[in-house]
């Protein structure tokens, strides 16, 4: 049946004026090494992922797409699909259409990596998320979603029925299962961090907590290796989509402060924020700076850890607001964290 589908696909490509049969799949022993090199990524996408590229794809584009597919180490048994690049803006950078059990995929040109841009510290992040949309069937394939969270970010997603209340040692009724859309949103935020910061070994679990009056919106629990997200941040209500993204980045940042950032980096951040330990303060910290030097009231009234978590959340979601109120903090996060750890991916000791 798969071979038969292959023939159908080739027939459709041949007949449709917008597609073509490229020369790369007819290379033979007489092909030059230059030709083989030029179309190597095209061929690898065909053979390994059943992905066929039309004439809109350059060698560089194909190599970028292949790199993303190879970074997703799940055993993919994909149906045949044809891919084209468009200058149109598309939601999540991708549009997937099905016809006669075949898939036709359109990718936005603007999601491809931009060379030399320091603003794009994870240059393939948008292309990666578009491919995640494809292989998860627009965020509906739960096993693949959970596999990506585990393999790329080191995070387990326990079901609500498997959670045990620490005090009673009974199954907890205070949690609910994540929706697929929740997990896809979390993936998109985690992907924003540099690759060297994708996995924090101590961050092992995420759970969705049913809201109560006595508990906050969300909380990082470094001692337990988990983040608890309040159910309400994923539902329509007081929290907009961007605020949810900020909260996710904020809680991830607490694990970086606890386990990744060295003492010198944290000391420099304390100095930048004018922080000093104060036994008379409820949080144990005070600052010599004015409120205007902090991105939120919460960052101003708590401690250096919360100040950084809030600032990192704004860096990803509301960068202009962070630049406006706290340009020195924006530059600190950009240069000392994002760019620095972006360069460390693949080194023997990236942390």
Secondary structure, DSSP 8 states (H G I E B T S, - for coil): -HHHHHHHHHHHHHH-TT----GGGG--TTS-HHHHHHTHHHHHHHHHH-EEE-TT--HHHHHHHHHHHHHS-S------EEEEEESS--GGGEEEEEETTEEEEEEEGGGS--TT-TT-SSTTHHHHHHHHHHHTTTTT-HHHHHHHHHHHH--B---GGG-B-TTT-SB-SSEE---HHHHHHHHHHHTTS-GGGT--TT--EEEEE---TTS-SEEEETTTTEEEEEGGGGSSSSS-HHHHHHHHHHHHHHHHHHHTS-HHHHHHHHHHTTEEE-TTSTTSEEESS-GGGSSSHHHHHS-HHHHHHHHHHHHHH-HHHHHHH-HHHHHHIIIIIIIHHHHHTTSTT--
